[in-house]
Structure formats: structure tokens, C-alpha cells
Amino acid sequence: MNGRHPGVAAIALVALLALPPLRAWLEASMAAHMLLQMPLLAAAGAFGALALPRRLARWLAAHNAHGVPLTLLAGLVSSYWMLPRALDAALADPWMELAKFASLPLLVGLPLALSWRPLGAIGRGFVAANVISMVAVAGWLYIVSPVRICNSYRVDEQALAGWLLVAVAGVLSVAWAAPAFFSRRNPATAGAAKTENRAQETRSVAVAGGRLR
């Protein structure tokens, strides 16, 4: 695939989400604001990571040891935008709205996309566990709060967003854990199977060499 295509898709997605009618529709609901607009902005950044110039990508990789620095950056920025005060500020202040549209793609989606492989399996599991727990705790707080935490939305909208966040956390946890229970091959035996296959190939080459002699 041409490296420009993901970059064009990223810019087009951000531009689409910035269109006043769509932006107003998504931000009219707390659930859509948090569960559609923000994840889509982060996804645009992930697409953009595929279109980075090679020199810039190499420089970022050299300063992103094991994916940790950029992952920490993405975690801090995404945690900020989970705060009710940040949602209110984005709706009330055009500069904060602009900061949201810039920071979620550039400081959340793009860093995570660049760090996902370098993190390794353990690092990815740590990130997934933290994301799932953060989403679940935020949803629980929205559900149990008797007053409006976010001044821009009603209490019933806040509770709906909370239930949906808890549901998303549940779906993410099941999706993350499911491969461990339903994978066809046990990871513990996969390495042994590969070793056995290599041994068989070695024996076959030896036998073939003996026949040629």
C-alpha cells in the first residue's frame, strides 16, 4: 500500500469529524462525545503513524525505548480527556476544542501505534489492563454520582455514558482474554512444535545429502 494513503485517510477523518454539523451532533451526547468522537480522533492518529516519513519514524523509534516513553505520553493525554472538566472546557472554549482535535491524534493515537510492537506482549498486556480499568472506573463514577460531574450534560446522559463505558470495558476485557482460551495451539507447546519441525527438516536434508553421495 502507498504510504500516502494512510496519511490521507487520517487527515480526511479528522476533517470529517471537525465538520460543524457532525461535530455538534457527536458532542450533543456525552456518550457519543466520549465513545465515538474521541476514539475516532485517536484512530486518525494511528492511521497517520503509517504515513510518517522514514527519517522521522526512525528518530522517534530511537527515542522510544521499548515503546515506554510514547506510551506514557499517550496515557497521560488520554487520562486528561477522560476528566469531566476537560469535556466542559472543550465545549465552552474553542481553543480547548482545537487542543482536543490536535492532541488526541498526535499525542494518543500516533504514539500508541508507534509503541505497540516495541512494547512486547507483557507491555501490551499492561497497557490493556490499565485502559480497561480506567474506562471501567470512569464509567462507575459517572453511574454512582448523584450530581452532574460534567456541567454540559444532564445527569441521565451522564449515567448512560457511565453504563456504556462499563460495557465497553467488559467487551474489551473479553476480547483481550478470549484468544488465551480459544486459541487452537497452546503457546507452551508452540515452541516445541517449531523445534521439532526444524529437527525434522535437518534430518531430511541429511538423508537427502546421504542419498546424493
PASEBA-1860 file (N, C-alpha, C; in nm, 3 decimals):
! residues 213
1> MNGRHPGV> 0.084/-0.119/0.000/0.000/0.000/0.000/0.088/0.124/0.000 ~ 0.052/0.224/-0.079/0.124/0.350/-0.082/0.121/0.415/0.054 ~ 0.237/0.465/0.102/0.245/0.524/0.234/0.160/0.649/0.249 ~ 0.121/0.710/0.136/0.041/0.832/0.145/-0.104/0.803/0.181 ~ -0.151/0.687/0.146/-0.293/0.656/0.168/-0.335/0.665/0.313 ~ -0.260/0.606/0.409/-0.300/0.620/0.550/-0.298/0.764/0.597 ~ -0.202/0.844/0.547/-0.198/0.985/0.586/-0.319/1.061/0.535 ~ -0.358/1.032/0.411/-0.478/1.097/0.355/-0.601/1.055/0.434
9> AAIALVAL> -0.609/0.925/0.470/-0.723/0.878/0.547/-0.728/0.944/0.684 ~ -0.612/0.964/0.746/-0.607/1.028/0.878/-0.656/1.172/0.870 ~ -0.606/1.246/0.773/-0.646/1.386/0.758/-0.794/1.397/0.723 ~ -0.841/1.307/0.636/-0.982/1.309/0.597/-1.073/1.279/0.716 ~ -1.032/1.186/0.802/-1.113/1.151/0.919/-1.122/1.268/1.016 ~ -1.009/1.333/1.042/-1.010/1.449/1.132/-1.095/1.561/1.072 ~ -1.080/1.586/0.941/-1.159/1.691/0.877/-1.308/1.659/0.882 ~ -1.343/1.532/0.865/-1.483/1.492/0.872/-1.539/1.516/1.011
17> LALPPLRA> -1.464/1.476/1.113/-1.510/1.494/1.250/-1.517/1.641/1.289 ~ -1.441/1.726/1.221/-1.442/1.869/1.252/-1.554/1.945/1.183 ~ -1.623/1.881/1.090/-1.735/1.949/1.024/-1.840/1.990/1.127 ~ -1.883/2.115/1.126/-1.974/2.164/1.232/-2.098/2.078/1.255 ~ -2.170/2.031/1.151/-2.289/1.950/1.180/-2.256/1.819/1.252 ~ -2.153/1.748/1.204/-2.117/1.621/1.267/-2.058/1.644/1.406 ~ -1.976/1.746/1.418/-1.916/1.775/1.548/-2.023/1.810/1.651 ~ -2.119/1.892/1.611/-2.227/1.930/1.703/-2.312/1.809/1.740
25> WLEASMAA> -2.337/1.721/1.644/-2.419/1.603/1.672/-2.349/1.509/1.770 ~ -2.220/1.486/1.751/-2.146/1.397/1.839/-2.131/1.456/1.979 ~ -2.110/1.587/1.987/-2.087/1.650/2.116/-2.217/1.681/2.190 ~ -2.330/1.663/2.124/-2.458/1.685/2.192/-2.486/1.577/2.293 ~ -2.425/1.461/2.277/-2.443/1.348/2.368/-2.309/1.316/2.435 ~ -2.313/1.300/2.566/-2.190/1.267/2.638/-2.135/1.132/2.594 ~ -2.222/1.036/2.571/-2.178/0.903/2.528/-2.110/0.910/2.391 ~ -2.171/0.982/2.297/-2.112/0.993/2.164/-1.982/1.072/2.168
33> HMLLQMPL> -1.978/1.172/2.253/-1.858/1.254/2.267/-1.739/1.168/2.313 ~ -1.763/1.084/2.416/-1.654/1.007/2.474/-1.626/0.876/2.401 ~ -1.731/0.815/2.345/-1.716/0.680/2.290/-1.711/0.676/2.138 ~ -1.736/0.788/2.072/-1.726/0.792/1.926/-1.625/0.895/1.880 ~ -1.649/1.021/1.915/-1.562/1.126/1.863/-1.417/1.111/1.909 ~ -1.396/1.093/2.038/-1.259/1.085/2.089/-1.184/0.962/2.039 ~ -1.243/0.841/2.044/-1.171/0.726/1.987/-1.141/0.740/1.838 ~ -1.232/0.801/1.764/-1.209/0.820/1.621/-1.094/0.917/1.596
41> LAAAGAFG> -1.083/1.020/1.677/-0.970/1.113/1.664/-0.839/1.041/1.693 ~ -0.839/0.957/1.797/-0.718/0.879/1.826/-0.688/0.781/1.712 ~ -0.792/0.721/1.654/-0.771/0.629/1.542/-0.710/0.700/1.422 ~ -0.747/0.826/1.402/-0.688/0.903/1.292/-0.537/0.916/1.312 ~ -0.495/0.937/1.436/-0.352/0.943/1.462/-0.283/0.810/1.436 ~ -0.350/0.700/1.468/-0.292/0.568/1.441/-0.274/0.547/1.291 ~ -0.371/0.591/1.211/-0.355/0.584/1.065/-0.237/0.668/1.021 ~ -0.225/0.787/1.080/-0.116/0.877/1.041/0.021/0.818/1.069
49> ALALPRRL> 0.031/0.731/1.170/0.161/0.670/1.202/0.214/0.588/1.085 ~ 0.124/0.535/1.004/0.166/0.453/0.890/0.224/0.538/0.777 ~ 0.201/0.670/0.782/0.245/0.757/0.674/0.361/0.848/0.716 ~ 0.420/0.823/0.833/0.531/0.908/0.877/0.652/0.891/0.784 ~ 0.723/0.997/0.757/0.849/0.983/0.682/0.945/0.891/0.755 ~ 1.023/0.815/0.680/1.110/0.715/0.740/1.210/0.777/0.837 ~ 1.262/0.893/0.802/1.360/0.955/0.889/1.298/0.992/1.024 ~ 1.177/1.049/1.020/1.109/1.085/1.144/1.072/0.960/1.224
57> ARWLAAHN> 1.026/0.856/1.155/0.990/0.732/1.223/1.112/0.670/1.292 ~ 1.228/0.673/1.224/1.350/0.619/1.285/1.393/0.702/1.405 ~ 1.380/0.834/1.395/1.418/0.920/1.507/1.329/0.895/1.628 ~ 1.200/0.883/1.605/1.108/0.854/1.715/1.136/0.718/1.776 ~ 1.166/0.619/1.692/1.197/0.486/1.744/1.324/0.487/1.829 ~ 1.422/0.569/1.789/1.547/0.576/1.864/1.527/0.639/2.001 ~ 1.424/0.723/2.016/1.397/0.790/2.143/1.275/0.731/2.215 ~ 1.236/0.611/2.174/1.117/0.547/2.232/1.155/0.407/2.279
65> AHGVPLTL> 1.241/0.401/2.380/1.296/0.274/2.426/1.187/0.178/2.469 ~ 1.177/0.065/2.397/1.078/-0.039/2.425/0.934/0.014/2.422 ~ 0.913/0.128/2.356/0.778/0.183/2.345/0.726/0.253/2.468 ~ 0.808/0.261/2.573/0.759/0.313/2.702/0.735/0.464/2.701 ~ 0.830/0.549/2.654/0.808/0.693/2.663/0.682/0.742/2.591 ~ 0.661/0.697/2.469/0.544/0.743/2.394/0.415/0.683/2.451 ~ 0.422/0.564/2.507/0.305/0.506/2.570/0.265/0.586/2.694 ~ 0.363/0.629/2.772/0.334/0.713/2.889/0.272/0.846/2.846
73> LAGLVSSY> 0.323/0.903/2.739/0.266/1.027/2.687/0.120/1.007/2.648 ~ 0.093/0.900/2.575/-0.044/0.872/2.532/-0.135/0.849/2.652 ~ -0.085/0.780/2.755/-0.165/0.755/2.873/-0.200/0.882/2.948 ~ -0.105/0.973/2.961/-0.131/1.098/3.031/-0.233/1.184/2.957 ~ -0.217/1.195/2.827/-0.308/1.279/2.749/-0.449/1.220/2.746 ~ -0.460/1.089/2.726/-0.592/1.026/2.723/-0.660/1.033/2.860 ~ -0.583/1.023/2.968/-0.641/1.035/3.101/-0.698/1.175/3.124 ~ -0.630/1.275/3.072/-0.681/1.412/3.086/-0.817/1.428/3.019
81> WMLPRALD> -0.830/1.372/2.898/-0.955/1.390/2.824/-1.068/1.302/2.876 ~ -1.039/1.218/2.972/-1.145/1.143/3.040/-1.208/1.224/3.153 ~ -1.144/1.335/3.191/-1.194/1.416/3.301/-1.317/1.497/3.257 ~ -1.420/1.506/3.341/-1.538/1.587/3.307/-1.503/1.733/3.281 ~ -1.408/1.784/3.357/-1.369/1.923/3.339/-1.312/1.948/3.200 ~ -1.240/1.850/3.147/-1.185/1.863/3.012/-1.296/1.864/2.907 ~ -1.398/1.781/2.927/-1.511/1.781/2.834/-1.581/1.916/2.835 ~ -1.604/1.971/2.956/-1.668/2.103/2.966/-1.584/2.209/2.896
89> AALADPWM> -1.453/2.204/2.919/-1.366/2.306/2.858/-1.367/2.297/2.706 ~ -1.369/2.175/2.653/-1.371/2.159/2.507/-1.499/2.214/2.446 ~ -1.609/2.203/2.518/-1.737/2.252/2.466/-1.752/2.402/2.484 ~ -1.684/2.459/2.582/-1.701/2.601/2.611/-1.595/2.690/2.547 ~ -1.478/2.636/2.522/-1.365/2.716/2.474/-1.316/2.662/2.340 ~ -1.323/2.743/2.233/-1.277/2.696/2.101/-1.130/2.651/2.101 ~ -1.047/2.715/2.183/-0.907/2.677/2.187/-0.889/2.538/2.249 ~ -0.970/2.508/2.349/-0.964/2.375/2.407/-1.019/2.270/2.311
97> ELAKFASL> -1.118/2.309/2.233/-1.169/2.218/2.130/-1.060/2.188/2.027 ~ -0.988/2.293/1.988/-0.877/2.274/1.895/-0.768/2.186/1.957 ~ -0.741/2.206/2.086/-0.641/2.123/2.155/-0.684/1.977/2.156 ~ -0.813/1.952/2.173/-0.862/1.814/2.171/-0.842/1.752/2.033 ~ -0.877/1.825/1.929/-0.864/1.772/1.793/-0.718/1.753/1.753 ~ -0.627/1.827/1.815/-0.486/1.810/1.782/-0.419/1.704/1.870 ~ -0.451/1.704/2.000/-0.378/1.617/2.093/-0.419/1.471/2.082 ~ -0.546/1.443/2.060/-0.587/1.302/2.055/-0.524/1.227/1.936
105> PLLVGLPL> -0.519/1.285/1.816/-0.448/1.213/1.709/-0.296/1.211/1.728 ~ -0.238/1.326/1.763/-0.092/1.339/1.763/-0.026/1.287/1.890 ~ -0.096/1.294/2.003/-0.035/1.259/2.131/-0.095/1.134/2.194 ~ -0.196/1.074/2.129/-0.254/0.949/2.180/-0.247/0.840/2.073 ~ -0.318/0.860/1.963/-0.324/0.757/1.860/-0.191/0.728/1.795 ~ -0.120/0.833/1.753/0.008/0.813/1.685/0.113/0.751/1.777 ~ 0.132/0.802/1.901/0.231/0.737/1.989/0.199/0.591/2.021 ~ 0.071/0.559/2.042/0.036/0.420/2.070/0.065/0.330/1.951
113> ALSWRPLG> 0.035/0.378/1.831/0.061/0.298/1.712/0.211/0.273/1.695 ~ 0.292/0.373/1.726/0.437/0.357/1.712/0.496/0.269/1.822 ~ 0.428/0.260/1.935/0.483/0.188/2.051/0.429/0.047/2.066 ~ 0.324/0.011/1.992/0.255/-0.115/2.019/0.347/-0.235/2.003 ~ 0.421/-0.243/1.894/0.513/-0.357/1.875/0.632/-0.353/1.970 ~ 0.699/-0.238/1.984/0.813/-0.235/2.077/0.778/-0.269/2.221 ~ 0.653/-0.251/2.261/0.615/-0.281/2.399/0.630/-0.430/2.431 ~ 0.609/-0.515/2.334/0.612/-0.658/2.358/0.483/-0.707/2.421
121> AIGRGFVA> 0.472/-0.836/2.438/0.347/-0.895/2.487/0.315/-0.850/2.629 ~ 0.416/-0.846/2.716/0.391/-0.805/2.854/0.351/-0.659/2.861 ~ 0.420/-0.574/2.787/0.386/-0.432/2.786/0.247/-0.407/2.731 ~ 0.212/-0.478/2.624/0.078/-0.461/2.568/-0.029/-0.506/2.667 ~ -0.001/-0.614/2.739/-0.096/-0.659/2.841/-0.112/-0.557/2.952 ~ -0.002/-0.495/2.991/-0.007/-0.392/3.096/-0.091/-0.273/3.049 ~ -0.069/-0.230/2.925/-0.145/-0.117/2.871/-0.293/-0.152/2.863 ~ -0.324/-0.271/2.813/-0.464/-0.312/2.801/-0.532/-0.317/2.937
129> ANVISMVA> -0.462/-0.372/3.037/-0.521/-0.379/3.171/-0.548/-0.242/3.228 ~ -0.458/-0.148/3.204/-0.478/-0.012/3.256/-0.589/0.061/3.183 ~ -0.596/0.043/3.052/-0.703/0.108/2.976/-0.840/0.054/3.019 ~ -0.851/-0.077/3.030/-0.978/-0.138/3.069/-1.020/-0.092/3.209 ~ -0.925/-0.091/3.302/-0.959/-0.048/3.438/-0.994/0.099/3.443 ~ -0.925/0.183/3.367/-0.955/0.326/3.365/-1.094/0.352/3.310 ~ -1.129/0.283/3.203/-1.262/0.300/3.143/-1.370/0.252/3.239 ~ -1.347/0.139/3.304/-1.446/0.084/3.397/-1.465/0.176/3.518
137> VAGWLYIV> -1.356/0.227/3.574/-1.366/0.315/3.691/-1.435/0.446/3.654 ~ -1.401/0.502/3.539/-1.467/0.626/3.496/-1.617/0.603/3.478 ~ -1.653/0.491/3.417/-1.794/0.460/3.399/-1.867/0.444/3.532 ~ -1.803/0.375/3.626/-1.864/0.356/3.758/-1.886/0.489/3.828 ~ -1.790/0.582/3.819/-1.805/0.713/3.881/-1.921/0.791/3.820 ~ -1.935/0.781/3.688/-2.046/0.851/3.623/-2.180/0.791/3.665 ~ -2.184/0.661/3.689/-2.310/0.595/3.725/-2.352/0.632/3.868 ~ -2.259/0.625/3.961/-2.295/0.641/4.103/-2.303/0.786/4.147
145> SPVRICNS> -2.252/0.878/4.069/-2.254/1.018/4.111/-2.397/1.070/4.113 ~ -2.444/1.127/4.226/-2.582/1.178/4.234/-2.598/1.317/4.172 ~ -2.489/1.382/4.139/-2.494/1.517/4.081/-2.422/1.515/3.947 ~ -2.436/1.624/3.876/-2.370/1.635/3.748/-2.220/1.658/3.769 ~ -2.141/1.565/3.720/-1.996/1.583/3.722/-1.954/1.670/3.606 ~ -2.019/1.651/3.494/-1.993/1.730/3.373/-2.109/1.828/3.355 ~ -2.080/1.957/3.366/-2.186/2.058/3.365/-2.255/2.071/3.230 ~ -2.195/2.018/3.126/-2.252/2.033/2.991/-2.358/1.929/2.960
153> YRVDEQAL> -2.373/1.828/3.046/-2.467/1.721/3.018/-2.554/1.693/3.140 ~ -2.674/1.640/3.114/-2.767/1.609/3.222/-2.721/1.484/3.298 ~ -2.782/1.465/3.416/-2.746/1.351/3.499/-2.780/1.220/3.429 ~ -2.894/1.214/3.358/-2.931/1.090/3.291/-2.835/1.060/3.175 ~ -2.788/1.163/3.105/-2.688/1.141/3.000/-2.557/1.093/3.060 ~ -2.525/1.147/3.176/-2.404/1.106/3.245/-2.411/0.959/3.286 ~ -2.526/0.917/3.338/-2.543/0.778/3.377/-2.537/0.685/3.256 ~ -2.600/0.726/3.145/-2.595/0.644/3.023/-2.452/0.628/2.974
161> AGWLLVAV> -2.376/0.738/2.975/-2.236/0.730/2.934/-2.159/0.636/3.026 ~ -2.191/0.641/3.156/-2.125/0.553/3.250/-2.152/0.406/3.222 ~ -2.278/0.371/3.199/-2.311/0.233/3.169/-2.244/0.186/3.040 ~ -2.240/0.274/2.942/-2.175/0.236/2.816/-2.024/0.219/2.835 ~ -1.962/0.302/2.918/-1.820/0.286/2.945/-1.792/0.152/3.014 ~ -1.878/0.116/3.110/-1.861/-0.012/3.178/-1.879/-0.127/3.078 ~ -1.977/-0.113/2.988/-1.998/-0.216/2.887/-1.878/-0.228/2.794 ~ -1.822/-0.114/2.754/-1.703/-0.116/2.669/-1.586/-0.183/2.740
169> AGVLSVAW> -1.570/-0.153/2.869/-1.463/-0.219/2.946/-1.483/-0.370/2.949 ~ -1.608/-0.414/2.965/-1.636/-0.557/2.964/-1.605/-0.621/2.830 ~ -1.645/-0.555/2.722/-1.619/-0.609/2.588/-1.469/-0.615/2.561 ~ -1.396/-0.511/2.600/-1.252/-0.510/2.578/-1.183/-0.620/2.657 ~ -1.227/-0.641/2.780/-1.165/-0.745/2.862/-1.190/-0.884/2.803 ~ -1.312/-0.908/2.755/-1.342/-1.037/2.694/-1.262/-1.055/2.564 ~ -1.256/-0.948/2.483/-1.183/-0.957/2.357/-1.035/-0.981/2.380 ~ -0.980/-0.923/2.486/-0.838/-0.941/2.514/-0.810/-1.081/2.568
177> AAPAFFSR> -0.900/-1.133/2.651/-0.875/-1.262/2.715/-0.915/-1.381/2.629 ~ -1.008/-1.359/2.534/-1.062/-1.471/2.456/-0.956/-1.553/2.384 ~ -0.856/-1.491/2.319/-0.756/-1.573/2.247/-0.684/-1.672/2.336 ~ -0.667/-1.638/2.464/-0.598/-1.730/2.554/-0.678/-1.857/2.580 ~ -0.811/-1.850/2.566/-0.896/-1.965/2.594/-0.936/-2.041/2.468 ~ -0.936/-1.972/2.354/-0.988/-2.034/2.233/-0.883/-2.053/2.124 ~ -0.756/-2.023/2.153/-0.653/-2.044/2.052/-0.638/-2.193/2.026 ~ -0.613/-2.227/1.902/-0.605/-2.367/1.864/-0.479/-2.435/1.918
185> RNPATAGA> -0.374/-2.358/1.932/-0.247/-2.417/1.974/-0.204/-2.355/2.105 ~ -0.163/-2.438/2.196/-0.114/-2.392/2.325/0.019/-2.321/2.306 ~ 0.035/-2.196/2.354/0.162/-2.125/2.337/0.280/-2.201/2.396 ~ 0.254/-2.279/2.502/0.365/-2.351/2.565/0.419/-2.460/2.475 ~ 0.331/-2.516/2.391/0.374/-2.625/2.302/0.410/-2.576/2.163 ~ 0.381/-2.448/2.136/0.409/-2.397/2.002/0.558/-2.397/1.975 ~ 0.639/-2.354/2.075/0.783/-2.352/2.057/0.839/-2.491/2.037 ~ 0.786/-2.587/2.113/0.833/-2.725/2.098/0.800/-2.779/1.959
193> AKTENRAQ> 0.682/-2.743/1.910/0.644/-2.790/1.776/0.737/-2.732/1.670 ~ 0.774/-2.603/1.685/0.864/-2.541/1.588/1.001/-2.609/1.593 ~ 1.048/-2.638/1.714/1.178/-2.705/1.729/1.175/-2.843/1.663 ~ 1.066/-2.916/1.683/1.053/-3.048/1.622/1.050/-3.039/1.470 ~ 0.981/-2.939/1.417/0.976/-2.922/1.271/1.115/-2.893/1.215 ~ 1.190/-2.807/1.286/1.325/-2.778/1.240/1.413/-2.902/1.244 ~ 1.397/-2.983/1.349/1.476/-3.107/1.358/1.443/-3.201/1.244 ~ 1.313/-3.210/1.211/1.273/-3.296/1.101/1.331/-3.247/0.969
201> ETRSVAVA> 1.332/-3.114/0.949/1.389/-3.059/0.827/1.538/-3.090/0.819 ~ 1.607/-3.077/0.934/1.751/-3.107/0.936/1.776/-3.252/0.901 ~ 1.695/-3.344/0.958/1.712/-3.487/0.929/1.684/-3.515/0.781 ~ 1.584/-3.446/0.725/1.552/-3.469/0.584/1.664/-3.424/0.494 ~ 1.725/-3.309/0.529/1.840/-3.261/0.449/1.957/-3.358/0.459 ~ 1.980/-3.411/0.582/2.090/-3.506/0.599/2.068/-3.631/0.519 ~ 1.945/-3.682/0.520/1.914/-3.803/0.446/1.930/-3.778/0.297 ~ 1.881/-3.661/0.251/1.894/-3.630/0.109/2.039/-3.619/0.068
209> GGRLR> 2.119/-3.559/0.158/2.263/-3.548/0.127/2.329/-3.685/0.118 ~ 2.288/-3.777/0.207/2.345/-3.911/0.204/2.308/-3.986/0.076 ~ 2.187/-3.964/0.028/2.145/-4.033/-0.095/2.223/-3.979/-0.215 ~ 2.250/-3.846/-0.213/2.324/-3.789/-0.325/2.466/-3.843/-0.331 ~ 2.522/-3.871/-0.211/2.656/-3.929/-0.209/2.655/-4.070/-0.267
END
